[in-house]
Amino acid sequence: MTTLLLATVGAILTLCVYSFLYKDNPFYKFAEHLVVGVSAGYYLVIYTFNFIVPNVTDPVFTLNLGGEAIRLGGLDWWMALAPGLLGLLLYTRFFPKIAWIGRWPLGIYVGGYAGLGISPVMQARVINQLRAGATPLAGTPDPFANMTNVCLGLVIFIAVTYLLLVKRQLGARNTGAKVGIVALAALVGYGGYVALSALSGAGVVNLTNVMLVVGLLGTLTYFFFSMRHTGVLGVLARIGIVFLMVGFGASFGYTVMSRISLLIGRVGFLIDWVGMFFS
Amino acid sequence: MRRQLPLALCFIFGVFTAIQYYVPHFRVQWFQERLLQWLMTLLAFAFLLGTVSLIKVHYHKLRDRAPDRGFSLVVFAGLFTMIGLGFIHPDHHAPGSPFNQMFLNVQVPIEATMFSLLAFYVASAAFRAFRARTLEATLLLIAAAIVMLGRVPIGDLISPKIPEATRWILEVPNLTAKRGVMIGVGLGMMATALKIMLGIERAWMGGSD
């Protein structure tokens, strides 16, 4: 009975939120305001019991730090009292005359986390990524060889078609000539695919790794604004845009799928809830 | 005193937390451990401050008889119920505790449903915005379509090459683009951290004296 009651609460709130698909309405506003209150209360309790109680109130008032007794007025006691006092100073912002005192704990917090982030960010986001990007360009097995070769073959085909048909025209005024040019481009593209496959299949070059390196250089060049993007830099930046667009497309597709998976989960929950009344 | 002391504290604590990685002395590491507790505790106090602000905003709405003030009562009901359950029930993490039940049956369904709503809006935004007008837009569109198809069973039913292409897109062009962005973001984060520590970036202090 309790399970059904709790599931009914969840189901009604789910329906309240979905009512927004029609238009903004009191049911949606009810659910929206409820989640604001409930989540604020939830995190307040969690933060209080996980950080304030063990780090401040337990050591200061019951002289207990992580299960070990501490001395009143000792170094550990003062070290526990300090964040409590600093935390209380944050509330001076409710009193305009002394609101500036609230900057002291803020300075410690902002500075502490700024300094704390420098080394891990350098390690994880810069050095490790550069190291991962520095891959051997030849003589290593390529698990994506086939797909990379297909893609590069397609790029050759599209580039040749574009150059022959759009840029030059080549006197292709009638449909027959255009079809002939596209067939020629397909032949060149297929030739390119075969040549690239032979090259990478024989282990001479690892085209996927070449792509990874060129893509990384292109992306970094695109974000390098200290020089005008002309000449070689312009070409690299253009390649960077191509990789970025594919990356954004992939991220978009991934996000849509994750949201749809959540939607399926919620609809599944509603179906299960209806099933509860008949079981 | 009003501006210099916070800047000095920011610099001193910033430099300490930045260099402590390179000083394995036990006293430095002991203070670093305490400092981490300080920072987490300050975060908790800041969250309490935010909750007080939330209460103030909704109290003023009720006091001023603002339109839709009834919903402020809903905020208070949710907030004080959770606080009450969390403080009254000593083991609020325990499965089956009232606090946990409220979390699982009120907060989780609403949050999950709100995120799932985005499926509709993302789809409708994509329908309006995605036009293969340029090479870049076409690439974005094709990559998104292949990734979406490749992540569901129907993609494999159409052709086993589609999941393979999805994997290739995610692990080759997507990876290299993300890597470039990540390096840029990393350098930006470090530069911002240094600007904050050195007092060049002072937005966190607010505008007034």
Contacts between the chains, C-beta under 8 A, distances in Angstrom:
chain1	res1	chain2	res2	distance
A	6	B	101	6.3
A	6	B	104	7.8
A	6	B	105	4.5
A	7	B	105	7.6
A	9	B	105	5.2
A	9	B	106	6.7
A	10	B	105	4.8
A	10	B	106	7.4
A	10	B	108	7.8
A	10	B	109	4.0
A	11	B	109	7.8
A	13	B	106	6.4
A	13	B	109	5.2
A	13	B	110	5.2
A	13	B	113	7.4
A	14	B	109	5.2
A	14	B	110	7.6
A	14	B	113	4.8
A	16	B	110	8.0
A	17	B	110	5.9
A	17	B	113	4.0
A	17	B	114	5.8
A	17	B	117	6.6
A	18	B	113	6.5
A	18	B	117	7.3
A	20	B	117	6.5
A	21	B	117	7.2
A	21	B	120	6.3
A	29	B	68	7.0
A	29	B	71	5.5
A	30	B	71	6.8
A	30	B	74	5.9
A	31	B	110	5.3
A	32	B	71	8.0
A	32	B	110	8.0
A	33	B	71	4.2
A	33	B	72	7.4
A	33	B	74	4.2
A	33	B	75	4.9
A	33	B	78	7.4
A	34	B	74	5.3
A	34	B	75	7.6
A	34	B	77	7.5
A	34	B	78	4.8
A	34	B	106	6.7
A	34	B	110	6.9
A	35	B	78	7.3
A	35	B	106	7.4
A	35	B	107	6.1
A	35	B	110	4.2
A	35	B	111	6.4
A	35	B	114	7.5
A	36	B	54	7.5
A	36	B	75	5.5
A	36	B	78	7.2
A	37	B	74	6.6
A	37	B	75	4.0
A	37	B	76	6.5
A	37	B	77	6.5
A	37	B	78	2.7
A	37	B	79	3.9
A	37	B	80	7.9
A	37	B	81	7.9
A	37	B	82	7.4
A	38	B	78	3.9
A	38	B	79	7.3
A	38	B	81	7.5
A	38	B	82	5.4
A	38	B	102	6.5
A	38	B	103	7.7
A	38	B	106	5.3
A	38	B	107	4.9
A	38	B	110	7.9
A	39	B	107	5.5
A	39	B	111	7.5
A	40	B	50	7.7
A	40	B	51	5.3
A	40	B	54	5.7
A	40	B	75	8.0
A	40	B	78	7.8
A	40	B	79	5.4
A	40	B	82	7.8
A	41	B	78	6.3
A	41	B	79	4.5
A	41	B	80	7.0
A	41	B	81	6.9
A	41	B	82	2.7
A	41	B	83	4.8
A	41	B	86	6.9
A	42	B	82	5.3
A	42	B	86	7.5
A	42	B	99	7.9
A	42	B	102	7.8
A	42	B	103	5.7
A	42	B	107	6.1
A	43	B	47	6.0
A	44	B	47	6.5
A	44	B	48	6.4
A	44	B	51	5.2
A	44	B	79	7.9
A	44	B	82	7.6
A	44	B	83	6.1
A	44	B	86	7.6
A	45	B	82	6.4
A	45	B	83	6.3
A	45	B	86	3.0
A	45	B	87	6.9
A	45	B	92	6.2
A	45	B	99	6.9
A	46	B	86	7.9
A	47	B	43	7.1
A	47	B	44	3.8
A	47	B	47	5.0
A	47	B	48	7.4
A	48	B	44	6.5
A	48	B	48	7.5
A	48	B	86	7.9
A	49	B	86	7.4
A	49	B	92	7.2
A	50	B	44	7.6
A	51	B	37	7.8
A	51	B	40	4.7
A	51	B	41	5.1
A	51	B	43	7.0
A	51	B	44	4.0
A	52	B	41	6.1
A	52	B	44	5.0
A	52	B	45	7.2
A	55	B	37	4.8
A	55	B	38	7.9
A	55	B	40	7.0
A	55	B	41	4.8
A	56	B	41	5.9
A	79	B	34	5.0
A	82	B	38	6.7
A	83	B	37	6.8
A	83	B	38	4.1
A	83	B	41	3.9
A	83	B	42	6.2
A	83	B	45	8.0
A	84	B	41	7.1
A	86	B	38	7.1
A	86	B	42	6.2
A	86	B	45	7.8
A	87	B	41	6.0
A	87	B	42	5.7
A	87	B	44	7.3
A	87	B	45	3.0
A	87	B	46	7.9
A	87	B	48	8.0
A	88	B	45	7.3
A	90	B	42	7.4
A	90	B	45	5.4
A	90	B	46	6.1
A	90	B	49	5.3
A	91	B	45	8.0
A	91	B	49	6.3
A	91	B	52	7.6
A	93	B	49	7.6
A	94	B	52	7.7
A	99	B	208	7.9
A	100	B	2	4.5
A	100	B	209	6.8
A	103	B	2	7.5
A	103	B	3	7.7
A	103	B	5	7.8
A	103	B	6	3.8
A	103	B	205	5.5
A	103	B	206	7.7
A	104	B	5	6.5
A	104	B	6	5.7
A	104	B	9	6.1
A	105	B	42	5.5
A	105	B	45	7.6
A	106	B	6	6.6
A	106	B	204	6.2
A	106	B	205	7.4
A	107	B	5	7.5
A	107	B	6	3.6
A	107	B	7	6.7
A	107	B	8	7.7
A	107	B	9	3.8
A	107	B	10	4.1
A	107	B	13	7.5
A	107	B	205	7.9
A	108	B	9	5.2
A	108	B	10	7.4
A	108	B	13	5.0
A	108	B	38	7.1
A	108	B	39	7.7
A	108	B	42	7.0
A	109	B	39	6.0
A	109	B	42	4.8
A	109	B	43	7.4
A	109	B	46	7.4
A	110	B	10	5.6
A	110	B	196	6.0
A	110	B	204	4.9
A	111	B	9	6.3
A	111	B	10	3.3
A	111	B	11	6.3
A	111	B	12	7.1
A	111	B	13	4.2
A	111	B	14	3.6
A	111	B	17	7.7
A	111	B	196	6.9
A	111	B	197	5.9
A	112	B	13	4.5
A	112	B	14	6.7
A	112	B	16	7.9
A	112	B	17	5.1
A	112	B	35	6.3
A	112	B	38	7.5
A	112	B	39	5.1
A	113	B	17	7.6
A	113	B	39	6.4
A	114	B	10	7.5
A	114	B	14	4.9
A	114	B	17	7.9
A	114	B	192	7.7
A	114	B	193	4.0
A	114	B	194	7.9
A	114	B	196	4.4
A	114	B	197	5.2
A	115	B	13	6.7
A	115	B	14	3.7
A	115	B	15	6.2
A	115	B	16	6.6
A	115	B	17	3.5
A	115	B	18	3.6
A	115	B	19	7.9
A	115	B	193	7.0
A	115	B	197	6.1
A	116	B	17	4.3
A	116	B	18	7.4
A	116	B	39	7.8
A	117	B	189	6.4
A	117	B	190	7.8
A	117	B	193	5.5
A	118	B	18	4.9
A	118	B	190	5.5
A	118	B	193	5.2
A	118	B	194	7.4
A	119	B	18	6.7
A	119	B	21	4.6
A	121	B	186	5.1
A	121	B	189	4.9
A	121	B	190	5.6
A	121	B	193	7.6
A	122	B	186	7.0
A	122	B	190	6.1
A	124	B	186	7.5
A	125	B	182	5.2
A	125	B	183	6.6
A	125	B	185	6.4
A	125	B	186	2.8
A	125	B	189	7.2
A	126	B	183	5.6
A	126	B	186	4.4
A	126	B	187	6.4
A	126	B	190	7.7
A	129	B	179	5.0
A	129	B	182	5.4
A	129	B	183	5.2
A	129	B	186	7.3
A	130	B	183	6.7
A	132	B	179	6.9
A	133	B	176	7.4
A	133	B	179	5.6
A	144	B	168	5.3
A	144	B	171	7.0
A	144	B	172	5.9
A	147	B	164	6.2
A	147	B	165	6.3
A	147	B	168	4.0
A	147	B	172	7.8
A	148	B	168	7.2
A	148	B	172	6.8
A	151	B	168	7.6
A	208	B	172	5.8
A	211	B	172	5.9
A	211	B	173	7.3
A	211	B	176	7.1
A	212	B	172	6.5
A	212	B	175	7.0
A	212	B	176	4.8
A	215	B	172	7.8
A	215	B	173	6.1
A	215	B	176	3.3
A	215	B	177	6.5
A	215	B	180	7.4
A	216	B	176	5.0
A	216	B	179	5.6
A	216	B	180	5.3
A	218	B	180	7.6
A	219	B	176	6.7
A	219	B	177	5.4
A	219	B	179	7.4
A	219	B	180	2.7
A	219	B	181	6.7
A	220	B	180	5.1
A	220	B	183	6.5
A	220	B	184	7.1
A	222	B	180	7.7
A	223	B	180	7.1
A	223	B	181	7.8
A	223	B	184	4.8
A	240	B	177	8.0
A	240	B	180	7.0
A	241	B	136	5.9
A	242	B	135	7.6
A	242	B	136	7.2
A	242	B	139	6.2
A	243	B	173	5.1
A	243	B	176	5.7
A	243	B	177	4.4
A	243	B	180	7.6
A	244	B	177	4.8
A	244	B	180	7.7
A	244	B	181	7.6
A	245	B	136	4.5
A	245	B	137	7.7
A	245	B	139	4.4
A	245	B	140	4.7
A	245	B	143	7.3
A	246	B	139	5.4
A	246	B	140	7.3
A	246	B	143	4.5
A	246	B	169	6.4
A	246	B	173	4.1
A	246	B	174	6.4
A	246	B	177	6.7
A	247	B	143	7.8
A	247	B	173	6.3
A	247	B	174	4.5
A	247	B	176	7.8
A	247	B	177	3.1
A	247	B	178	5.8
A	247	B	181	7.6
A	248	B	140	5.7
A	248	B	143	7.8
A	248	B	177	7.7
A	249	B	139	6.5
A	249	B	140	3.9
A	249	B	141	6.7
A	249	B	142	6.9
A	249	B	143	2.9
A	249	B	144	4.1
A	249	B	147	7.0
A	249	B	169	7.9
A	250	B	143	5.1
A	250	B	144	7.1
A	250	B	147	4.9
A	250	B	169	5.2
A	250	B	170	5.7
A	250	B	173	7.6
A	250	B	174	4.1
A	251	B	174	7.3
A	252	B	122	7.9
A	252	B	126	7.3
A	252	B	140	7.2
A	252	B	144	4.7
A	252	B	147	8.0
A	253	B	143	6.9
A	253	B	144	4.1
A	253	B	145	7.2
A	253	B	146	7.4
A	253	B	147	3.2
A	253	B	148	4.3
A	253	B	151	7.4
A	254	B	147	6.0
A	254	B	151	7.5
A	254	B	170	7.8
A	255	B	122	6.7
A	256	B	119	6.9
A	256	B	122	5.3
A	256	B	123	6.9
A	256	B	126	7.4
A	256	B	144	7.5
A	256	B	148	5.9
A	257	B	147	7.5
A	257	B	148	5.8
A	257	B	151	4.7
A	257	B	152	7.3
A	259	B	115	6.5
A	259	B	116	6.1
A	259	B	118	4.8
A	259	B	119	3.8
A	259	B	122	6.1
A	260	B	119	4.9
A	262	B	112	5.8
A	262	B	115	5.3
A	262	B	116	3.9
A	262	B	119	7.1
A	263	B	116	4.0
A	263	B	119	4.6
A	265	B	112	6.7
A	265	B	116	7.3
A	266	B	109	7.7
A	266	B	112	6.0
A	266	B	113	5.3
A	266	B	116	5.0
A	269	B	109	7.4
